[in-house]
Amino acid sequence: MVDDAQFAKLNARVALLERQVEFLLSHSNLHYVDQPVAMPYPDVAELKRKGDLIGAIKAYRGYTNASLAEAKTFVENMVV
């Protein structure tokens, strides 16, 4: 069982960790997503998985009208 003093210490530690994580995220240009959305373009992911990056980029551009640079960045950074 945790007494009041231990609980207060735990709360303070959690608050410190939350501030540290917020600081790191804000200075790294990263954005935390609690539950990533499912890949809306499964065929793009499949093309990348097979090593067809050009096909994946073309398919992504077909869905989104993204520029070549945007599509390339998206495909290169997607996790499959």
C-alpha positions in Angstrom: 0.0 0.0 0.0 1.2 3.5 -0.9 0.9 6.1 1.8 0.3 9.8 1.2 3.9 10.8 1.2 4.9 8.1 -1.3 1.9 9.0 -3.5 2.9 12.7 -3.5 6.5 11.7 -4.5 5.1 9.6 -7.3 2.9 12.4 -8.5 5.8 14.8 -8.5 8.0 12.3 -10.5 5.2 11.8 -13.1 4.8 15.5 -13.4 8.6 16.0 -13.9 8.6 13.2 -16.6 5.7 14.8 -18.4 7.4 18.1 -18.5 10.6 16.4 -19.8 8.7 14.6 -22.6 6.9 17.8 -23.6 10.3 19.6 -23.7 11.9 16.9 -25.8 9.0 16.8 -28.3 8.8 20.5 -28.6 12.5 20.8 -29.4 12.6 17.8 -31.8 9.9 18.8 -34.3 8.1 15.6 -33.4 4.4 15.2 -32.7 3.1 12.5 -30.4 0.2 10.5 -31.7 -1.4 8.3 -29.0 -3.0 5.9 -31.3 -1.8 6.1 -34.9 -4.4 5.8 -37.5 -4.4 2.7 -39.7 -2.7 3.1 -43.0 -5.4 4.6 -45.3 -3.6 3.4 -48.4 -2.8 -0.3 -47.9 -1.6 -0.7 -51.5 1.0 2.0 -51.0 2.3 0.1 -48.0 2.3 -3.1 -49.9 4.3 -1.5 -52.7 6.8 -0.2 -50.3 7.0 -3.5 -48.5 7.9 -5.1 -51.8 10.6 -2.5 -52.4 8.8 -0.7 -55.2 9.3 2.9 -53.9 8.5 4.5 -57.2 5.2 2.6 -57.5 4.4 3.5 -53.9 5.1 7.2 -54.5 3.0 7.2 -57.7 0.1 5.5 -55.9 0.3 7.9 -53.0 0.3 10.9 -55.4 -2.7 9.4 -57.1 -4.7 9.4 -53.9 -3.5 12.7 -52.5 -2.3 15.0 -55.3 0.8 15.5 -53.2 3.9 16.9 -54.8 6.6 14.5 -55.8 8.7 15.7 -52.8 5.8 15.3 -50.4 5.0 11.9 -51.6 8.6 10.8 -51.6 9.0 12.0 -48.0 5.7 10.3 -47.0 6.6 6.9 -48.5 10.2 7.0 -47.2 9.0 7.6 -43.7 6.0 5.3 -43.5 6.4 2.2 -41.3 5.3 -1.0 -43.0 
